[in-house]
Amino acid sequence: MIDRSYIKNAIYFDIETVGLYPTLEDVKKNDPHLAELWEKKCKWLVKNLEPDESTDPSELWVKKASLYPEFGKIVCISFGVWEDESCSIEKIVSFYNDDEKNILENCNKILANSRKKQYRLAGHNIKNFDIPFLGKRMLINSINPDLMIQVWNKKPWEVSFFDLAEIFSFGAWVQSFTPLELISHVLGVENSKDTLDGSKIHSYFWDLKNYEEIKNYCEKDVMCIMNCFKKISYYFVDFFVVK
């Protein structure tokens, strides 16, 4: 199975993101060229929409801008670690407010400290979303991303993170991506989707300014990820080699 020391010596994380501005009209006022680039982006987005979804760039901004680091920003990052040998006590810390650069600077300190302790990063879909988003937003905010999330010029076995979505796919990565809500449900692990989901974060941040609820949601996701890893560690045989 996955060696318990492997999941114990990891730092788990999740991010919550929103569009850079509340509405597309706000983008046009504050950054007209970015608004033009968004409308170009929408020409590609509409090709992948469901038949009943709106193709209006203004509505797409509210629904989709948070998915792209060039048009979105990070409003919360939560980290979790196991505090005991049996992996039964979680410690969670979060950085959240309306100052993205402050969030990213604090995050970078956590990454640097974790790297020195030889921890690995773990999460769900972090290879395709969280880590690229985090790295790009750091560069945009003139922050040098910690080596822990830098992947260029690294061999696969030198990368210091592992991904629940990739592990659960059993090699069929693109064809069988499974959302965290579904993984946790079939594994019998409590998830965070009971009161909030990612599609509402933009509104909670810009309209309601409910930063605390966003933080609570993000922390629940981290706890869910940690418990999913703990659950599958009972079943996998020699999946990881601990060095």
C-alpha positions in Angstrom: 0.0 0.0 0.0 1.0 3.7 -0.1 3.5 3.9 2.8 1.9 5.8 5.6 5.1 7.8 6.1 4.7 9.0 2.5 1.4 10.7 3.1 2.5 11.8 6.6 5.4 13.7 5.1 3.4 15.7 2.7 1.7 19.1 2.9 -1.7 19.2 1.3 -3.2 22.3 -0.3 -6.0 23.8 -2.2 -6.7 27.2 -3.7 -9.8 29.3 -4.3 -9.9 31.7 -7.3 -12.1 34.4 -8.7 -12.1 36.7 -11.7 -9.8 39.7 -11.4 -12.8 42.1 -11.4 -16.4 41.6 -10.4 -17.8 42.1 -13.9 -16.6 42.4 -17.5 -17.7 46.1 -17.4 -15.3 46.6 -14.5 -12.6 45.0 -16.7 -13.4 47.4 -19.5 -13.1 50.4 -17.2 -9.8 49.3 -15.5 -8.0 47.3 -18.2 -9.6 47.7 -21.6 -7.0 45.6 -23.4 -7.5 42.7 -21.0 -11.3 43.0 -21.8 -10.5 42.7 -25.5 -8.3 39.6 -24.8 -11.1 38.1 -22.8 -13.5 38.5 -25.7 -11.0 36.7 -27.9 -10.8 34.0 -25.3 -14.5 33.6 -25.3 -14.5 32.6 -29.0 -12.6 29.5 -27.9 -14.7 29.0 -24.8 -18.0 28.9 -26.6 -16.8 25.8 -28.6 -16.8 23.8 -25.3 -20.1 25.0 -23.7 -23.2 23.0 -23.1 -26.1 23.8 -25.5 -28.0 25.6 -22.8 -25.1 27.7 -21.6 -24.9 31.4 -22.4 -22.2 32.6 -24.8 -22.3 36.2 -23.6 -18.8 37.3 -22.7 -20.1 39.1 -19.6 -21.8 36.0 -18.2 -18.8 33.9 -19.1 -16.6 36.3 -17.2 -18.5 35.6 -13.9 -18.6 31.8 -14.6 -15.2 31.2 -16.2 -12.6 33.9 -15.6 -11.6 32.3 -12.3 -10.4 29.3 -14.1 -7.6 31.1 -16.0 -4.7 32.8 -14.1 -4.4 35.5 -16.8 -7.9 36.7 -16.0 -8.4 35.5 -12.4 -6.7 35.7 -9.0 -6.2 33.7 -5.8 -8.3 34.7 -2.8 -7.5 31.8 -0.5 -4.9 29.1 0.0 -5.2 26.4 2.6 -2.5 24.0 3.7 -2.9 20.9 5.8 -0.5 18.4 7.5 -0.9 15.3 9.7 0.2 16.0 13.2 0.4 12.5 14.5 1.9 9.1 13.5 -1.5 7.5 12.9 -2.7 10.3 10.5 -5.7 11.0 12.6 -5.2 14.7 13.6 -5.1 17.4 10.9 -3.6 20.8 11.2 -4.9 23.4 8.7 -3.6 26.9 8.1 -5.1 29.4 5.6 -4.2 32.7 4.0 -7.2 34.6 2.7 -8.1 38.3 2.1 -8.5 40.7 -0.8 -4.7 41.2 -1.1 -3.5 38.5 -3.5 0.2 39.4 -3.3 0.1 39.0 0.5 -1.5 35.6 0.1 1.1 34.5 -2.4 4.1 35.8 -0.3 2.8 33.8 2.7 2.3 30.8 0.5 5.8 31.0 -0.9 7.2 31.0 2.7 5.2 27.8 3.5 6.5 26.2 0.3 10.1 27.1 1.1 9.8 25.7 4.7 8.2 22.5 3.4 10.9 22.0 0.9 13.6 22.3 3.6 11.8 19.7 5.6 11.7 17.5 2.4 7.9 17.4 2.3 6.0 16.9 -0.9 3.0 18.8 -2.1 -0.2 16.9 -2.5 -3.7 17.8 -3.7 -6.4 17.1 -6.2 -5.8 18.1 -9.8 -2.9 20.2 -8.7 -0.8 19.4 -11.8 -3.4 20.7 -14.2 -4.8 23.6 -12.1 -3.5 24.6 -8.7 0.2 24.6 -9.3 0.2 26.3 -12.8 -2.3 28.9 -11.5 -0.2 29.5 -8.4 3.1 29.8 -10.4 1.6 32.1 -13.0 0.0 34.4 -10.4 3.3 34.6 -8.6 5.1 35.7 -11.7 2.4 38.2 -12.5 2.8 39.6 -9.0 6.6 39.8 -9.3 7.2 36.9 -7.0 9.8 34.2 -7.7 8.0 30.9 -7.2 9.6 28.6 -4.8 11.6 25.7 -6.3 9.0 23.3 -4.9 6.5 24.3 -7.7 9.0 24.9 -10.5 8.9 22.1 -13.0 11.0 23.3 -15.9 14.2 21.3 -16.5 13.1 18.7 -13.9 12.9 15.0 -14.6 9.5 13.4 -13.6 11.0 11.8 -10.5 12.5 15.1 -9.4 9.0 16.8 -9.2 8.1 17.2 -5.5 4.3 16.8 -5.7 1.7 14.1 -6.2 -1.9 14.4 -7.4 -5.0 12.5 -6.2 -6.7 12.9 -9.5 -3.7 11.3 -11.3 -3.4 8.4 -8.9 -7.2 7.7 -9.0 -7.1 7.7 -12.8 -4.9 4.6 -13.0 -3.2 5.9 -16.1 -6.3 6.9 -18.0 -5.6 10.6 -17.2 -7.5 12.6 -19.8 -10.4 10.2 -20.4 -11.2 9.4 -16.8 -10.6 12.6 -14.8 -12.8 12.3 -11.6 -13.9 15.3 -9.6 -13.0 15.4 -5.9 -16.7 15.3 -5.0 -17.1 12.0 -6.8 -13.9 10.5 -5.5 -14.7 11.3 -1.9 -18.3 10.0 -2.3 -17.3 6.6 -3.7 -14.6 6.3 -1.0 -17.0 7.2 1.8 -15.1 10.4 2.7 -17.0 13.5 3.8 -16.7 16.4 1.2 -17.2 20.1 1.2 -19.9 20.5 -1.4 -22.9 20.6 1.0 -23.2 24.3 1.4 -20.9 25.8 -1.3 -19.2 24.9 -4.5 -16.5 26.4 -6.7 -19.0 28.1 -9.1 -20.2 30.4 -6.2 -16.8 31.6 -5.0 -16.7 34.6 -7.4 -20.1 35.9 -6.0 -19.1 35.1 -2.4 -16.0 37.2 -2.8 -17.1 40.1 -4.9 -20.8 40.5 -4.0 -21.0 39.1 -0.5 -17.4 39.7 0.6 -17.8 36.6 2.6 -14.1 35.7 2.9 -14.6 33.6 6.0 -17.0 31.2 4.2 -14.6 30.9 1.3 -11.8 30.0 3.8 -14.0 27.4 5.5 -14.9 25.8 2.1 -11.2 25.7 1.1 -10.2 24.1 4.4 -12.9 21.5 4.1 -11.5 20.6 0.6 -8.0 20.2 2.1 -9.4 17.9 4.8 -11.3 15.9 2.2 -8.2 15.5 0.1 -6.2 14.4 3.1 -8.7 11.8 4.1 -9.0 10.5 0.6 -5.3 9.9 0.5 -5.4 8.2 3.9 -8.3 6.0 2.7 -6.5 4.8 -0.5 -3.2 4.3 1.4 -4.9 1.2 2.9 -5.4 -0.4 -0.5 -2.6 0.5 -2.9 0.3 -2.0 -3.1 3.8 -0.6 -3.7 2.4 2.4 -5.6 5.1 4.7 -4.3 8.7 4.0 -3.5 9.7 6.1 -0.5 13.2 7.5 -0.8 
